[in-house]
Amino acid sequence: MTVAPEKSAELVVPEGHVKLTIDGLEVVAPKGELLIRTAERLGIVIPRFCDHPLLDPAGACRQCLVEVEMGGRPMPKPQASCTMTVAEGMVVKTQHTSPVADKAQQGVMELLLINHPLDCPICDKGGECPLQNQALAHGRADSRFHETKRTFPKPIPISTQVLLDRERCVLCQRCTRFSSQIAGDPFIELLERGAQQQIGIAQEKPFQSYFSGNTIQICPVGALTSAAYRFRSRPFDLVSTPSVCEHCSSGCAERTDWRRGKVMRKLAGEDPEVNEEWICDKGRFAFRYATAADRLLRPMVRDADSGQLRESSWTEALRVAAEGLAKARDEAGGVGVLAGGRLTVEDAYAYGKFARVALRTNDVDFRARPHSAEELEFLAASVVGTSPESGGVTFRQLESAPAVLCVAFEPEEEAPIVFLRLRKAARKGRTKVFHLGQWTSPAVDKTFGTLLPCVPGGEPAAIEGLFFNSGTAEAFEALSGSGSVILVGERAAEVPGLFSSVLRLAERTGAKAAWIPRRAGERGALDAGVLPNLLPGGRQVTDGTARAEVEQAWGLAAGALSAEPGRDTDAILGAAAAGELGGLLVGGVDPYDLADPELALRAIERAGFVVSLELRPSAVTERADVVLPIAPSTEKSGSYLNWEGRRREFGTTLDGTGALPDCRVLDTLAVEMDADLFTQTPAAARANLERLGATASTRRAEPPAVPAPPAPGAGEDGVLLATWHQLIDNGSLQDEEPNLAGTARTPVARLSAATAEQFGVVAGEQVTVATERGSVTLTAEPADLPDGVVWLPLNSGVSRLRRELGAGHGATVSLRPQARGGNS
Amino acid sequence: MTNEVSPLTPVLTKRWLSPRSWTIGTYEQLEGYTALRKALKAHPDQLIQLCKDSGLRGRGGAGFPTGMKWGFIPQGDGKPHYLVINADEGEPGTCKDIPLMMADPHSLVEGIIITSYAIRANFAAIYVRGEALHCIRRLNAAVKEAYAAGYLGKDILGSGFDLDVVVHAGAGAYICGEETALLDSLEGRRGQPRLKPPFPATSGLYESPTVVNNVETIASVPFIVNGGSDWFRTMGRDRSPGPKIYSLSGHVTNPGQYEAPMGTTLRDLLELAGGMKDGIPLKFWTPGGSSTPLFTAEHLDVPLDFEGAAEAGSMLGTTALQIFNETVSVPWAVMKWTEFYKHESCGKCTPCREGTYWLTQILQRMVRGEGTPADIETLLDICDNVLGRSFCALGDGAVSPITSGIKYFKDEFLALCETNAVSTGKHALAGAH
């Protein structure tokens, strides 16, 4: 190595920065930066336990001590580099150049280990343990501790999902600080003092948090382990593949760890633009659905003689499916395509193209949930095509927004990472969060938010009155601040006039509106054109220029694509039930998620020919003529578009399982029908989609302009139903995870004290909510709902509202107390 | 400056022997609340300056200049200001604040009112050790009397100044004597020290500017207001002026509180206290509670003020002089103190939590006669790894008795190892390897 002959150029210190020296190296750092980070930027790693870049400094473990000199005078004691900020002229000596710092670190390490069980050989963390690694790097080779170690019974479950081994704990408080600072779930705390100090929970109060798994991941020792992964494998046996979460529309970066063809665990990946370093427990733990015993692995066709499904070869199944679909298309009124909301962009594109090219129809819709024509207009006018590059709302913008209004959107339940950002924005910045909803849910409290209460269905009226109502004018004013955001959720489709009102509010205040669907695939399917009114890239079906572009790219004859918008999900089902559609192609749709499950089931029964693409059996399977198994997200590559419109690409985690992605199955099926999709692989589908490019058409979709209806009333005898999904519920992607299920929020029926009294309902006792179709009985819990409203979770435990009541948000239901003591 | 002891004119303790000294009546007869009247006529900044001029230093142990602390409170910041009295007296050997609050609670109350006026606080809290129930009752009674007499509440003595005082009982944790842990505890949180900065002067109780002062410090304030800073400086030494309550305990003929000017020596104090009990010679003593390094008979003439104690290798601390005669084993006493620190370590930081746990066990083993000379080296090395490495000063205090004990009495520690060397040779190792 040669030494540079001339003196290196003097470092320039920009405004707001200081110059200091660490281990003899001059460095410029922004004011306020912690020494431990500045050192890290220089490649000097100081050992640490309590320090975490996303948590407030604690200075508790004392592992990161360094020597500091200020103004030429050495500080008398070594300083914790995780709490001390940089200063002009500071001279820092880490363990590399200071014997004092080195001895201090070795001393702390020795002390940390005296009460540690040193059970690395049987510890889940062994092999990826900061304590193990740093003890090797900065610790003594042997211990001088000959006394009696402190012991605790172990492990104790602090929830059904998280187990605590107090002997291994080094009391860095990362878990408690994460819970109180990041998640806002202070159900885990320090107890006792001195060497008896320990992490714990209150009696009978388990650590209930949707984010508890993060504490396991950031635990720098093996103190917190997950029930699902405990003792299952060693870190060095695992292969780690970067992945993207398939659950909600946040699109979190994840790391999937697997071995011998089996996923063992998922960890949060790091992406500062999206999920920072956190994921929710659903994203972390809910992956075993893909290996459930009932997973469909072989194609099935319905045997003409027995009427039963039987396993078949791919060749046979594809031939039967192609023939049936072609016949339905040509002779029985056509085929409708229900694609579902959990597809990758590539798979969604294949569904859209299959509908247009092979089935020659616009009867295609990804919305496997209540929806509306107003929503279609909203999506076409305001959502499709938006992305961080085009100036769309982003996670980061939530952090800097002066105000955020959540409309028909329950962030903690529907997009937990959005919730974490909102909480961070409100906690660290000055963002005011408003929730247009029915009651002060935990998310309202934890985002330091303000509830703007309204009855279900009364959201548009509330928005229109925002400015005029003295109680809400503050929200209107805050939203008028530059950079404010309105977030609207999937439930808005159940409220007529709401999308229109949101757009009007956005126009009046200058706030940007963003749509946050609940499912991972919805946003991608929208941009891939899996809607009756939209072709890929937001091209309108009714736009001749746009159609011509697609026809050309797809090699179709001019005029091959219909100019007529197709039917939406409800209309497709209605037509099928009425015998007007000859066939259905259903991809991953659970009829019980739809607005009217009875209609859906009737439609599937009635449709002459039904092809189902599914991972596991559903109510569609029982009624399908051909069942084609497809690959779960771990066994294919692809990309999701998250709610921001940000592309979240992922590669195949488990290769060679033989499972085929939807786009491949559809491509082959199309070939059987003499059509070419060019979607043999996700990469091919992506290339085919990208060839389309952006449209040259200048025609813009008209935004919806539905007048806001007056706030509804339920009449004398009924009440209005408010409902939304809870994050951890009966969703089939959470199957096979009993430990996760144990952390679900208990389903209860919430209602105001006055409403309870009116109907004779007693808090803590059972109440029955019913429609003509059926009833659901839950424990009543008082909450600050408007009078005449009852809230139930949409699909939690026995509270399966679509299935049991055929009702959703805004419906009128009846309410009666359950007679005490019984089954009468 | 002089460090002569006589004549001993009591200041802080002058009312203690008066009949029913704790009542407002007695207090008022003996100049009580005259300083307050005087203070309320002055500008608050004048009072801060007076305190600075007097050279009064904190009596809780660290000796921080009181006037400077008051001056740190930002004025005109629009935030409420708070005065918090640290009455969580818990240092082993320390027993000056509780007698003061028992005998003369109104001197504290009057000091609180004057100080609050000076720092523009309208709320003050007295954080008292929870076990001192008798003291809490007496303080509550005094505060009630002061309210009834118009010294507390709205528009005190027509000055337009409002002040409320609350007596808060702690829950018996030594760490809550650390000012930021005290503030957390007062806020209803777990009592553990806070990260500094921010310091209490800018972000203390409820994130507002807060002065935390010891009982004796604040009780000195009315005397300074009445006597003036020059009078105050006639007592004690240049950098540590004023009177001080010295608490003598252990093997002395008459243990108790002895008020004397700052800088008084143990030799003089022992004279006041009637000498060593039964004439058995002095062996070792603490100048200011168990957190201050030990002194021996060599140190009888060390002037006991902040500088004097520091120059002799210890600290003034709380002027709690625990006095031990030749019958006491130093390793045993050090073990007992270390057991105390182990019990009281809050657990927040590694060195203090684990260090005290380990040190206690080594000392217990040595006292049992199962130690080795290598244990002494280990003890010193652990102490080195705790001192100055822990989050707050508790860890520093915890190792003081050990390092100073070994410094002056290493032979006694070695003697404990001899029996062991004869009997077993080597102790069994448990775990860890």
HADDOCK unambig.tbl for C-alpha pairs under 7 A between the chains (distance, minus, plus):
assign (segid A and resid 58 and name CA) (segid B and resid 195 and name CA) 6.85 0.50 0.50
assign (segid A and resid 60 and name CA) (segid B and resid 348 and name CA) 5.70 0.50 0.50
assign (segid A and resid 60 and name CA) (segid B and resid 349 and name CA) 4.51 0.50 0.50
assign (segid A and resid 60 and name CA) (segid B and resid 350 and name CA) 6.95 0.50 0.50
assign (segid A and resid 60 and name CA) (segid B and resid 391 and name CA) 6.77 0.50 0.50
assign (segid A and resid 61 and name CA) (segid B and resid 349 and name CA) 5.25 0.50 0.50
assign (segid A and resid 61 and name CA) (segid B and resid 350 and name CA) 5.26 0.50 0.50
assign (segid A and resid 62 and name CA) (segid B and resid 349 and name CA) 6.63 0.50 0.50
assign (segid A and resid 62 and name CA) (segid B and resid 350 and name CA) 6.48 0.50 0.50
assign (segid A and resid 62 and name CA) (segid B and resid 389 and name CA) 6.89 0.50 0.50
assign (segid A and resid 62 and name CA) (segid B and resid 390 and name CA) 6.98 0.50 0.50
assign (segid A and resid 77 and name CA) (segid B and resid 388 and name CA) 5.26 0.50 0.50
assign (segid A and resid 78 and name CA) (segid B and resid 389 and name CA) 6.68 0.50 0.50
assign (segid A and resid 104 and name CA) (segid B and resid 385 and name CA) 5.92 0.50 0.50
assign (segid A and resid 107 and name CA) (segid B and resid 385 and name CA) 5.28 0.50 0.50
assign (segid A and resid 108 and name CA) (segid B and resid 350 and name CA) 6.66 0.50 0.50
assign (segid A and resid 108 and name CA) (segid B and resid 351 and name CA) 6.12 0.50 0.50
assign (segid A and resid 108 and name CA) (segid B and resid 385 and name CA) 6.99 0.50 0.50
assign (segid A and resid 111 and name CA) (segid B and resid 350 and name CA) 6.81 0.50 0.50
assign (segid A and resid 111 and name CA) (segid B and resid 351 and name CA) 6.54 0.50 0.50
assign (segid A and resid 111 and name CA) (segid B and resid 354 and name CA) 5.63 0.50 0.50
assign (segid A and resid 111 and name CA) (segid B and resid 355 and name CA) 6.45 0.50 0.50
assign (segid A and resid 112 and name CA) (segid B and resid 350 and name CA) 6.47 0.50 0.50
assign (segid A and resid 112 and name CA) (segid B and resid 354 and name CA) 6.94 0.50 0.50
assign (segid A and resid 142 and name CA) (segid B and resid 433 and name CA) 6.76 0.50 0.50
assign (segid A and resid 143 and name CA) (segid B and resid 432 and name CA) 6.19 0.50 0.50
assign (segid A and resid 143 and name CA) (segid B and resid 433 and name CA) 6.77 0.50 0.50
assign (segid A and resid 145 and name CA) (segid B and resid 432 and name CA) 6.62 0.50 0.50
assign (segid A and resid 146 and name CA) (segid B and resid 429 and name CA) 5.22 0.50 0.50
assign (segid A and resid 146 and name CA) (segid B and resid 430 and name CA) 5.42 0.50 0.50
assign (segid A and resid 147 and name CA) (segid B and resid 361 and name CA) 6.38 0.50 0.50
assign (segid A and resid 147 and name CA) (segid B and resid 430 and name CA) 6.30 0.50 0.50
assign (segid A and resid 148 and name CA) (segid B and resid 430 and name CA) 6.73 0.50 0.50
assign (segid A and resid 193 and name CA) (segid B and resid 345 and name CA) 6.71 0.50 0.50
assign (segid A and resid 193 and name CA) (segid B and resid 346 and name CA) 4.86 0.50 0.50
assign (segid A and resid 193 and name CA) (segid B and resid 347 and name CA) 5.11 0.50 0.50
assign (segid A and resid 194 and name CA) (segid B and resid 342 and name CA) 6.56 0.50 0.50
assign (segid A and resid 194 and name CA) (segid B and resid 343 and name CA) 6.50 0.50 0.50
assign (segid A and resid 194 and name CA) (segid B and resid 344 and name CA) 6.52 0.50 0.50
assign (segid A and resid 194 and name CA) (segid B and resid 345 and name CA) 4.56 0.50 0.50
assign (segid A and resid 194 and name CA) (segid B and resid 346 and name CA) 4.77 0.50 0.50
assign (segid A and resid 194 and name CA) (segid B and resid 347 and name CA) 3.88 0.50 0.50
assign (segid A and resid 194 and name CA) (segid B and resid 353 and name CA) 5.11 0.50 0.50
assign (segid A and resid 195 and name CA) (segid B and resid 347 and name CA) 6.13 0.50 0.50
assign (segid A and resid 195 and name CA) (segid B and resid 353 and name CA) 5.45 0.50 0.50
assign (segid A and resid 195 and name CA) (segid B and resid 354 and name CA) 6.30 0.50 0.50
assign (segid A and resid 195 and name CA) (segid B and resid 357 and name CA) 6.49 0.50 0.50
assign (segid A and resid 197 and name CA) (segid B and resid 347 and name CA) 5.73 0.50 0.50
